[in-house]
Structure formats: C-alpha cells, structure tokens
Amino acid sequence: MVELTRFLRSQDIFLDVPAPDKAAVLGHAANVLGDALPAGAIEALLVAREKVASTGVGEGVAIPHASTTLITAPRVALLRMARPVPFDAVDDLPVALVFAVLAPADAQALHLRLLARVARLVRSPEVRSALLAAKTSQEAYGVILEATGTPPRPERTELE
C-alpha cells in the first residue's frame, strides 16, 4: 500500500481556503500543486479531467487529479474550503475537503494507488469530521498520520 504521507506533508495542507466555485477551487489546487510549475498548465489539466467526470466523490469530498510530464514525483495537497463549494459531486453535496493529486505521466499505477489511498482515508466519517475541525495544518496532518498509521515525514526542503 502506498503511503499517502510520503507525498503529503503538513506544509501541503491549507485550511479555510476561500473559493466561491469549482473553478476557483481548481485554481487554488493548481497553485499549491504547481509550486514552481506553471499554475495555468496545471489548472488546465485539472479542468480537463473535470470535464471527463466530476471528481467530487461525495460526503463533502473531492479528489481532483491529473498527470503531467512536468514532474517526476507525485504531489498531493489538502485544501479545506472556508465554505463548502458546489462541485457536481456524485451525491450533489457541496465540497469542503479537497485532496488534489498531481502525478507524473509515466507513473499511472502510482497515481491510481494514491487516489485509492485518499478515497479509503476519507471514507471514514471520523476522519472527515476531524479534518473539518482541525485548527491548524499540523493538526490536520496529525489526523492523517493517525488514520494512516504512518510516522511523520520531515518537511520538504527547497531541493525537493
């Protein structure tokens, strides 16, 4: 099983993100996933994926994702929205938790395993509630560490 926390650290968690709609959510996700990459290119990939089918998986959760040749290792970010946002989710509920995943184009198996790992994590009502209640990104990260049973990773350096 892939360790989610291998690619998600506390610095990749953003709380109370303001976004009025799905397009703004995807723009925020592109900005945080893109880091030094062109955010417009990442946003275009996420939007294109959403046109295929919504990544709103239900219960207030979305997992927008894409793959690209611009990276060599996956990136994962958690955005907790300031207010739930309509997202065309399968249950028609607005989304408050967004796990965004960007994977290398040549790592499709890993991409799918990461999506499955996130889906398993957010299946738990207790985890969703704890993430919604977290006061800091460190606290939210602690929820994920506890739920996945993995040790904390060091913060990412500028070289990663």
C-alpha positions as CSV (number, residue, x, y, z in Angstrom):
1,M,0.0,0.0,0.0
2,V,1.3,3.4,-0.9
3,E,2.0,5.8,2.0
4,L,0.0,9.0,1.4
5,T,2.3,10.9,3.8
6,R,5.2,10.2,1.5
7,F,3.7,12.8,-0.8
8,L,1.6,14.9,1.6
9,R,3.2,16.9,4.5
10,S,1.8,19.5,6.8
11,Q,3.0,22.3,4.5
12,D,0.8,20.8,1.8
13,I,-2.3,21.4,3.9
14,F,-4.3,24.6,3.5
15,L,-7.2,25.5,5.8
16,D,-10.1,27.8,5.2
17,V,-9.3,28.4,1.6
18,P,-11.7,31.0,0.1
19,A,-13.3,29.9,-3.2
20,P,-16.8,30.8,-4.5
21,D,-17.0,28.0,-7.0
22,K,-15.4,24.9,-8.5
23,A,-13.3,26.8,-11.0
24,A,-11.7,28.8,-8.1
25,V,-11.1,25.5,-6.1
26,L,-9.3,24.1,-9.1
27,G,-7.2,27.3,-9.5
28,H,-6.2,27.1,-5.8
29,A,-5.3,23.4,-6.2
30,A,-3.2,24.2,-9.3
31,N,-1.3,26.9,-7.4
32,V,-0.4,24.7,-4.5
33,L,0.4,21.6,-6.5
34,G,2.3,23.6,-9.1
35,D,4.8,25.1,-6.7
36,A,7.4,26.3,-9.2
37,L,5.5,24.9,-12.2
38,P,3.2,27.0,-14.4
39,A,0.0,27.1,-12.5
40,G,-2.0,27.7,-15.6
41,A,-0.8,24.5,-17.2
42,I,-1.7,22.5,-14.0
43,E,-5.1,24.2,-13.8
44,A,-5.8,23.3,-17.4
45,L,-5.0,19.7,-16.7
46,L,-7.3,19.6,-13.7
47,V,-10.1,21.4,-15.6
48,A,-9.8,18.9,-18.5
49,R,-10.1,16.0,-16.0
50,E,-13.2,17.5,-14.5
51,K,-14.8,17.7,-18.0
52,V,-14.5,14.0,-18.2
53,A,-16.3,13.4,-15.0
54,S,-16.5,15.3,-11.7
55,T,-14.0,14.2,-9.0
56,G,-16.5,15.1,-6.3
57,V,-16.7,11.7,-4.7
58,G,-19.4,12.5,-2.2
59,E,-19.7,13.2,1.6
60,G,-18.3,16.7,1.0
61,V,-15.0,15.4,-0.6
62,A,-13.4,16.0,-4.0
63,I,-10.2,14.4,-5.3
64,P,-9.2,16.4,-8.4
65,H,-6.3,14.9,-10.1
66,A,-4.2,14.9,-13.2
67,S,-0.9,13.6,-14.6
68,T,1.8,15.5,-16.4
69,T,5.3,15.2,-17.8
70,L,6.3,18.4,-15.9
71,I,7.0,16.4,-12.7
72,T,9.0,13.3,-11.7
73,A,7.3,12.6,-8.3
74,P,3.6,12.9,-7.3
75,R,2.4,15.9,-5.3
76,V,-0.6,15.8,-3.0
77,A,-2.3,18.7,-1.3
78,L,-5.3,19.1,1.0
79,L,-7.4,22.2,0.8
80,R,-10.1,22.7,3.4
81,M,-12.5,25.2,2.0
82,A,-13.7,28.2,4.1
83,R,-17.2,27.3,3.0
84,P,-18.5,24.2,1.1
85,V,-18.4,24.7,-2.6
86,P,-20.8,23.2,-5.2
87,F,-18.7,20.7,-7.1
88,D,-21.1,18.5,-9.1
89,A,-20.4,15.7,-6.7
90,V,-22.0,12.3,-7.1
91,D,-24.3,13.0,-4.1
92,D,-24.9,16.6,-5.1
93,L,-23.5,17.8,-1.8
94,P,-21.0,20.8,-1.8
95,V,-17.4,20.0,-1.1
96,A,-15.4,21.2,1.9
97,L,-12.4,18.8,1.7
98,V,-10.3,18.7,-1.5
99,F,-7.4,16.3,-1.9
100,A,-5.6,17.3,-5.0
101,V,-3.2,14.9,-6.7
102,L,-0.7,15.6,-9.5
103,A,1.2,12.6,-10.7
104,P,4.0,12.0,-13.3
105,A,2.6,10.9,-16.6
106,D,4.8,7.8,-16.6
107,A,3.5,6.7,-13.1
108,Q,-0.1,5.8,-13.7
109,A,-0.1,2.8,-11.4
110,L,1.2,5.0,-8.5
111,H,-1.4,7.7,-9.5
112,L,-4.2,5.2,-9.1
113,R,-2.8,3.8,-5.8
114,L,-2.7,7.4,-4.4
115,L,-6.3,8.0,-5.5
116,A,-7.4,4.8,-3.9
117,R,-5.5,5.6,-0.7
118,V,-7.1,9.1,-0.4
119,A,-10.5,7.5,-1.1
120,R,-10.0,5.0,1.7
121,L,-8.9,7.7,4.1
122,V,-12.0,9.9,3.5
123,R,-14.4,7.1,3.6
124,S,-14.2,7.4,7.4
125,P,-16.8,9.9,8.9
126,E,-14.5,10.3,11.9
127,V,-11.5,11.3,9.7
128,R,-13.7,13.7,7.7
129,S,-15.0,15.3,10.9
130,A,-11.6,15.6,12.4
131,L,-10.2,17.2,9.3
132,L,-13.0,19.7,9.2
133,A,-12.5,20.5,12.9
134,A,-8.7,20.9,12.8
135,K,-7.5,24.3,13.9
136,T,-4.1,24.1,12.1
137,S,-2.5,22.3,9.2
138,Q,-0.3,20.5,11.7
139,E,-3.4,19.2,13.5
140,A,-4.9,18.1,10.2
141,Y,-1.7,16.4,9.3
142,G,-1.8,14.6,12.7
143,V,-5.3,13.3,11.8
144,I,-4.0,11.9,8.6
145,L,-0.9,10.4,10.3
146,E,-3.1,8.7,12.9
147,A,-5.6,7.5,10.4
148,T,-3.0,6.0,8.1
149,G,-0.8,4.7,10.8
150,T,2.3,6.3,9.4
151,P,5.1,8.2,11.0
152,P,5.6,11.9,10.3
153,R,7.9,12.9,7.5
154,P,10.4,15.8,7.6
155,E,9.2,19.0,6.0
156,R,10.1,19.3,2.3
157,T,13.2,21.2,1.5
158,E,13.7,23.6,-1.4
159,L,15.6,20.9,-3.2
160,E,12.6,18.6,-3.4
